[in-house]
Amino acid sequence: MSRSNGSIGLDVPHDDRYRPLSRRGLSAASIGHAMEWFDWNSYVIFSVFFAPQFFPSGNSDAAQLKTLMIFAIGFLFRPLGGIVLGGFADRHGRRKGLTLSMTLMAGGSLLIAVCPTYDQIGLLAPMTLLLARMAQGLSTGGEMAASAAYLAEVAPPGRRGFYSSFSYVTGTLGSITATLLGQLVLLWLGEAGMSDWGWRIPFAFGSVIGLCALYLRRTLEESGPYLMGQDLRVRRPTWEVLRRHPASGLRVIGFTVGATTVYYTFLAYLPGYVQHTYGVSASSSLWVSVVAQIAMVVTLPLLGDLSDKIGRKPLLSVFAGGYLVLIFPLFSLLSSSVWSLLTVMTTGLLLFGCYAAIAPTAMAELFPTQVRSVGLGMPYSLVVAIFGGTAPYLVQGLTERGHAHWFPWYVAALCLVSLLVYVTTPETKDVNLDR
């Protein structure tokens, strides 16, 4: 007996253990990644304009550096978010965890959008900026934990990979939106208008979208596996993971260490790198980045669906093995040609898609319900902060010292670690999540 209830995908067997999401519900559950990457790109894109507004005038370079330092501090709050908000979602429910993470994200964006300048309130301006980034760092760490667990638990049998793919679909669309909005506002206001007040627009826009997402999340139904396992909840989920599931936590580290380095290198650093090293125009690198990201977005649901048929391990292994083979040719192809950048970025992000489409659910499948959010959120956020956040700075530092050729070896070594973890981890696509 099957039924169709307007949920994503084909008709699925009736089973009270899960509650298939409508398109609206799927958007509400996965929109946090869109907010995360919209905010991340907005801060980086617009920081050159708003940095002088938050610090004493006189040295714009010093103000920019201090602004990026605040960004980095917020980044370091991600592991704490994975622990605190992940544990909150395990104790109080996925819906409440998702609602709390969105509240912090939208609140942080609103705080930046309305914050007075240094000339108006003095040191309270950078302190407010720091507080906003700390809240958003906590939100980002908890968002991955709660949303990955929730999407895995509400997906119908045999559809978890497909549902999981929408985390990175929405995240990438958020990144693209921030990039395009930055260009539109700059064309509209010019640099003077951007420095004066235009930099507030993306944060105000992000806070409005966040409030809409917050409303949608408050209407989500709790996942079936979580409701069925309420009697098994533990008081200290983090300690439970460390005590009973250390191997699964280490697997999450192995799953993530290569992928996060690749992602931050190819998406966050590469466009700027070719501008400074090979003289590619900012406009060209922008549009190449957008095209490459769109290509990845199109493939993610297809890859997620494929993993539901053949398993998680083959696609994860293609990602890591592909980078082991191609990382050196890809870096050697970089030149002043726009086509070389398009080839490298598109190839790199399509390979990354083999990981992005299914990694959230593959990691969620490693843990029992009562510790699923913190089990994946804690190690994942820690690895992203240590390896992903430092990747652009590492390659830049090596380049400045004449050792740029070392970086592909670093990426290859991390992908080798991930590959070994993928091939030694049992297949999880048919794991029962009601445990």
C-alpha positions in Angstrom: 0.0 0.0 0.0 1.4 3.4 -1.0 0.3 6.9 -0.7 1.2 10.3 -2.1 0.8 13.3 0.2 2.5 16.1 -1.7 5.9 15.1 -0.3 9.1 15.4 -2.3 9.8 12.5 -4.7 7.7 9.5 -5.7 4.9 7.7 -3.7 6.4 6.0 -0.7 5.1 3.1 1.5 2.9 4.1 4.4 5.0 3.9 7.6 4.3 5.8 10.8 7.9 5.9 11.8 8.6 8.8 9.4 6.7 11.8 8.3 7.5 12.8 4.7 8.1 16.5 4.3 6.2 18.7 1.9 8.2 21.0 -0.4 7.6 23.8 2.2 8.9 21.6 5.0 12.0 20.5 3.1 12.8 24.2 2.4 12.3 25.0 6.1 14.5 22.2 7.2 17.4 22.9 4.8 17.2 26.7 4.5 19.7 27.2 7.3 22.5 26.2 5.0 21.4 28.9 2.6 21.5 31.5 5.4 24.9 30.2 6.6 26.5 30.7 3.2 24.7 33.8 2.3 25.9 35.4 5.6 29.5 34.0 5.2 29.8 35.4 1.6 28.1 38.7 2.6 30.6 39.3 5.4 33.6 38.6 3.2 32.3 40.6 0.2 31.2 43.6 2.1 33.8 43.7 4.9 36.0 46.0 2.8 33.2 48.6 2.9 32.0 48.3 6.5 35.3 47.7 8.2 36.1 51.5 8.6 32.6 51.9 10.2 33.4 49.7 13.1 37.0 50.8 14.0 38.8 54.1 14.4 39.5 56.0 11.2 43.0 56.4 9.8 44.1 53.0 8.7 41.7 51.2 6.4 44.0 48.1 6.1 44.1 47.7 9.9 40.4 48.1 10.1 39.9 45.4 7.5 42.3 43.1 9.3 40.5 43.6 12.6 37.1 42.9 10.9 38.5 39.6 9.4 39.8 38.7 12.9 36.3 39.0 14.3 35.1 36.8 11.4 37.7 34.2 12.4 36.7 34.3 16.0 33.1 33.7 15.0 34.4 30.7 13.0 35.9 29.3 16.1 32.5 29.2 17.8 31.3 26.6 15.4 32.6 23.6 17.4 30.9 25.1 20.5 27.7 25.4 18.5 28.0 21.7 17.4 28.3 20.7 21.1 25.7 23.0 22.7 23.1 23.2 20.0 23.6 19.6 18.9 23.1 18.5 22.5 20.0 20.7 22.7 18.5 19.1 19.6 19.2 15.6 21.1 17.6 16.5 24.4 14.7 18.8 23.3 14.0 17.8 19.7 15.1 18.5 16.2 12.5 21.2 15.6 13.4 23.2 18.6 17.1 22.8 17.7 16.5 24.1 14.2 14.4 27.0 15.5 17.1 28.0 18.0 19.9 27.9 15.4 17.8 30.1 13.0 17.0 32.5 15.8 20.8 33.0 16.4 21.6 33.4 12.7 18.8 35.9 12.0 19.5 37.8 15.2 23.2 38.1 14.3 22.4 39.4 10.8 19.9 41.9 12.2 22.4 43.1 14.8 25.0 43.9 12.1 22.4 45.6 9.9 21.3 48.1 12.6 24.5 48.5 14.6 25.7 52.1 15.0 29.2 53.0 13.8 32.3 53.6 15.8 31.9 57.3 15.4 28.5 57.0 17.1 29.0 54.6 20.0 32.8 54.0 20.1 34.1 50.6 21.2 30.5 49.3 21.5 30.5 49.1 17.7 33.2 46.4 17.3 32.0 44.6 20.4 28.5 44.4 18.9 30.0 43.1 15.7 31.9 40.5 17.6 28.7 39.4 19.6 26.8 39.0 16.3 29.5 36.8 14.8 29.7 34.7 17.9 26.0 34.1 17.8 26.2 33.2 14.1 29.2 30.9 14.7 27.2 29.0 17.4 24.2 28.9 14.9 26.3 27.5 12.1 27.8 24.7 14.3 24.3 23.7 15.5 22.6 24.0 12.2 24.5 21.2 10.5 23.9 19.0 13.5 20.2 19.5 13.8 19.3 19.7 10.1 21.3 16.6 9.0 19.7 14.5 11.8 16.2 15.9 11.0 16.4 15.3 7.2 17.8 11.8 7.7 15.0 10.9 10.1 12.1 12.3 8.1 13.2 10.9 4.8 11.2 7.9 3.5 13.0 4.5 3.3 15.4 4.5 0.4 15.3 8.3 0.0 17.7 9.6 2.7 20.4 10.4 0.2 18.0 12.4 -2.0 16.7 14.4 1.0 20.2 15.0 2.3 21.4 16.6 -1.0 19.2 19.6 -0.4 21.4 20.8 2.5 24.2 21.7 0.0 21.7 22.7 -2.7 20.3 25.5 -0.5 23.7 26.3 0.9 25.2 26.8 -2.5 22.2 28.9 -3.7 22.8 31.1 -0.6 26.4 31.6 -1.6 25.4 32.5 -5.2 22.8 34.9 -4.0 25.2 36.8 -1.8 27.7 37.1 -4.6 25.2 38.4 -7.1 23.6 40.8 -4.5 27.0 42.2 -3.8 27.5 43.0 -7.5 24.0 44.5 -7.9 24.4 46.8 -4.8 27.8 48.0 -5.9 26.5 48.8 -9.4 23.5 50.6 -7.9 25.2 52.7 -5.2 28.9 52.8 -6.2 31.7 52.5 -3.8 30.8 55.7 -1.9 27.2 54.6 -1.3 28.4 51.1 -0.3 30.8 52.5 2.3 28.2 54.9 3.6 25.1 52.6 4.1 24.9 50.1 1.3 26.8 47.4 3.2 23.8 47.1 5.6 21.5 45.9 2.8 22.7 42.2 2.7 22.5 41.8 6.4 19.0 43.3 6.6 18.0 41.1 3.7 19.4 38.1 5.5 17.6 38.9 8.7 14.3 39.2 6.9 14.8 35.8 5.2 15.9 34.4 8.5 12.7 35.5 10.2 10.6 33.9 7.4 12.6 30.7 7.8 12.1 30.9 11.6 8.3 31.1 11.1 8.5 28.0 8.7 10.6 26.1 11.2 8.2 26.7 14.1 5.5 24.8 12.0 7.7 21.7 11.4 6.6 18.4 12.8 9.1 16.6 15.0 10.7 13.5 13.4 9.2 10.1 14.0 12.5 8.4 15.2 13.0 11.2 17.7 9.5 10.9 19.1 9.7 7.1 19.3 13.0 7.3 21.1 12.1 9.9 23.8 12.3 7.3 26.5 15.9 6.7 25.5 17.1 10.2 25.7 20.3 10.8 27.7 21.1 13.8 30.0 24.6 14.4 28.6 24.7 13.6 24.9 28.2 14.9 24.4 29.6 12.6 27.1 27.6 9.7 25.8 29.2 10.1 22.3 32.7 10.3 23.8 32.0 7.3 26.1 30.0 4.9 23.8 30.6 6.1 20.2 34.2 7.3 19.9 34.7 5.3 16.7 31.8 6.9 15.0 33.1 10.4 16.0 36.5 9.6 14.6 34.8 8.4 11.3 33.1 11.8 11.1 36.5 13.5 11.4 37.8 11.2 8.6 34.7 11.9 6.5 35.2 15.7 6.7 38.9 16.4 6.8 39.5 16.2 3.1 36.2 17.6 1.9 36.2 20.8 4.0 39.8 21.6 2.9 38.8 21.1 -0.8 35.6 23.2 -0.4 37.1 26.2 1.2 40.0 26.1 -1.2 38.0 25.8 -4.4 35.1 28.0 -3.5 36.4 30.6 -1.1 40.0 31.0 -2.2 40.5 30.1 -5.8 38.7 33.1 -7.4 40.8 35.6 -5.5 43.9 33.6 -6.0 43.7 33.7 -9.8 43.0 37.4 -9.7 46.2 38.2 -7.8 48.4 35.5 -9.2 47.4 35.4 -12.9 45.6 38.7 -13.4 42.2 37.3 -14.1 39.6 40.1 -13.7 37.3 40.1 -10.7 34.2 40.1 -12.9 35.4 37.0 -14.8 36.3 35.1 -11.7 33.0 36.0 -10.2 31.0 34.6 -13.1 33.1 31.5 -13.4 32.4 30.8 -9.7 28.7 31.2 -10.2 28.7 28.9 -13.2 30.7 26.2 -11.4 28.4 26.4 -8.4 25.3 26.1 -10.5 26.7 23.1 -12.2 27.2 21.4 -8.8 23.7 22.4 -7.6 22.1 20.7 -10.6 24.0 17.4 -10.0 23.5 17.2 -6.2 19.9 15.7 -6.1 20.9 13.3 -8.9 23.9 12.1 -6.9 21.8 11.8 -3.7 19.3 9.7 -5.5 22.1 7.5 -7.0 23.5 6.9 -3.5 20.1 5.6 -2.4 20.5 2.9 -5.1 24.2 2.0 -5.0 25.2 3.1 -1.4 27.1 6.0 0.2 30.6 4.4 0.0 31.0 4.4 -3.9 30.3 8.2 -4.2 32.4 9.2 -1.2 35.3 7.1 -2.6 34.9 8.7 -6.0 35.2 12.1 -4.3 38.4 11.3 -2.4 40.0 9.1 -5.0 39.2 11.7 -7.7 41.1 14.4 -5.8 44.0 12.1 -5.2 44.3 11.7 -8.9 43.3 15.1 -10.2 44.5 17.7 -7.6 47.9 18.0 -9.2 46.6 18.4 -12.8 43.9 20.8 -11.7 46.4 23.2 -10.0 48.8 22.9 -12.9 46.0 24.0 -15.3 45.5 27.4 -13.6 46.6 30.3 -15.8 45.4 33.7 -16.9 42.8 32.0 -19.1 39.2 32.2 -17.9 38.6 28.9 -19.5 41.2 27.3 -17.4 39.6 28.6 -14.2 36.2 27.4 -15.4 37.6 23.9 -16.1 39.3 23.7 -12.7 36.5 25.1 -10.6 33.8 23.1 -12.3 35.7 19.9 -12.2 36.6 20.4 -8.6 33.1 21.3 -7.4 31.5 18.4 -9.4 33.9 16.0 -7.6 33.1 17.7 -4.3 29.4 17.1 -5.1 29.9 13.4 -4.7 30.6 14.2 -1.0 28.2 17.1 -0.5 25.1 15.3 -1.8 25.3 12.5 0.8 27.8 13.3 3.6 25.2 14.8 6.0 23.0 11.7 6.0 26.0 9.3 5.8 27.3 10.8 9.0 23.8 10.9 10.6 23.5 7.2 9.9 26.6 6.5 12.1 24.8 7.4 15.4 21.7 6.3 17.3 18.8 8.7 17.7 19.5 9.9 21.2 23.0 11.3 20.3 22.7 11.8 16.5 22.9 15.6 16.4 25.8 16.1 18.7 27.5 13.0 17.5 27.9 14.4 14.0 27.8 18.1 14.9 30.7 18.1 17.4 33.5 16.5 15.3 32.2 17.9 12.0 32.3 21.5 13.3 35.7 21.0 14.9 37.3 19.7 11.7 35.7 22.5 9.6 37.1 25.1 12.0 40.6 23.6 12.0 41.1 22.5 8.4 38.5 24.3 6.4 38.9 27.7 8.0 42.7 27.6 7.7 42.9 26.3 4.1 42.8 29.7 2.4 45.4 31.1 4.8 47.7 28.1 4.4 47.8 28.2 0.6 48.3 32.0 0.7 51.2 31.6 3.1 52.8 28.9 1.1 52.4 30.9 -2.1 54.0 34.0 -0.5 57.0 31.9 0.5 57.4 30.3 -2.9 56.1 26.9 -1.8 52.7 26.9 -3.5 53.4 23.5 -5.0 53.3 22.0 -1.5 49.6 22.7 -1.1 48.3 20.0 -3.5 50.3 17.5 -1.5 48.6 18.6 1.6 45.1 18.3 0.0 46.1 14.9 -1.4 47.2 13.6 2.0 43.9 14.7 3.7 41.9 13.1 0.9 43.9 9.9 1.3 42.9 9.9 5.0 39.3 10.4 4.0 39.5 7.6 1.4 40.8 5.2 3.9 37.9 6.0 6.2 35.3 5.7 3.5 36.5 2.2 2.3 36.8 0.9 5.9 33.4 2.2 7.1 30.4 -0.2 6.8 27.8 0.8 4.2 24.9 2.6 6.0 22.3 3.3 3.4 20.0 0.6 4.7 20.7 1.3 8.4 17.5 1.6 10.5 17.5 5.0 12.2 14.9 4.0 14.8 17.7 2.9 17.1 
